[in-house]
Amino acid sequence: MILRGASFILALCALVLFALYSATPSSLAQTSRSAPETDTNHRDPIDLVRKAAQNELKANQGVSEHFMFRGVKTTPKGSTTKLYAETKEGSAGLVIAYDGKSLSSDQQKVEQARLQRFIDNPDQLRKKRAQEREDADRTMRIMRALPDAFLYEEAGEEKGSQGIGHPGDPLVKLKFRPNPKYNPPSRVEEVLTGIQGHILVDAVHFRIAAIDGTLFKQVGFGWGILGHLDKGGRFVVHQEYVNGVWEISSMTLHFTGRILLLKSLNIDSTEIYSDFKRIPNDLTFAQAVQLLKKEEASLAENNTSGNLAEKHNR
């Protein structure tokens, strides 16, 4: 995930755009770390959103930490478990399991060869990094638009819990709907005109703990020429405070539509992220790949040891 250099941003509605632009999960990783200002008495809805959006944007600035983490993506066809490592040259991702089962020797060779192509071809790696930066830019534009693109009203409060916000913090629930006075400056922000739902804002840290959005109408891009998303599409994103940083803990996407009037779009997935570990900020892409291979071997060894212990106890 490379959005600000090393961590997750709560991608919000940009997840819809990632679906259209085929962004990788890594492109979500860059805007969530750092400890922002707090003010528990700040409860005006629009001010809550504005402060939260500003803090998400601030987290994308400056030197960011790099992490290695695990993602498990589930679709109707099964699940894929992947290890990620963030680097200054781009994010590296290594598939380690399908449907909970470790890769076969042949599958491992194919996966490692895929990553080796980036190492052997610097131009491909630069293109990958450039795409990640473009994804990051689109996400930042969506984030900047949030305070103005929607109308908000308070709809209660709940406590932060594992996987959503900071445990124990008050999370203010705000319903949102499109602001009729908002004029999208580009097709990137066009999707916002067809989304409604609710958002949870951590009222202590002023961070976005969750967003649940649904398309209440079909949304077209470029007067419908570039494509559209069908009515009823939905996305849910959760962000949590863990080990001193803010990270996306899960995201769910359910969308259908069409791209360029030709290619159909059908996305139905849930991805859960966990096991965040800090890694050196100066790692190269090649070094990150070696780190992922080492982590994969360690996990396989632990699984083998666990299975042997389970058999022994029977």
VENCOR-V910085 format. One record per helix or strand of 2 or more residues. SS is the DSSP state (alpha for helix, beta for strand). FROM is the first residue (numbers start at 1). TO is the last residue. If there is no record, write none. Layout:
ss=SS from=FROM to=TO
ss=SS from=FROM to=TO
This chain:
ss=alpha from=14 to=21
ss=alpha from=25 to=28
ss=alpha from=45 to=58
ss=beta from=66 to=75
ss=beta from=78 to=85
ss=beta from=92 to=98
ss=beta from=101 to=102
ss=alpha from=105 to=120
ss=alpha from=122 to=149
ss=beta from=150 to=159
ss=beta from=164 to=165
ss=beta from=170 to=178
ss=alpha from=187 to=194
ss=beta from=195 to=202
ss=beta from=207 to=215
ss=beta from=219 to=221
ss=beta from=227 to=229
ss=beta from=234 to=242
ss=beta from=245 to=259
ss=beta from=263 to=279
ss=alpha from=285 to=313
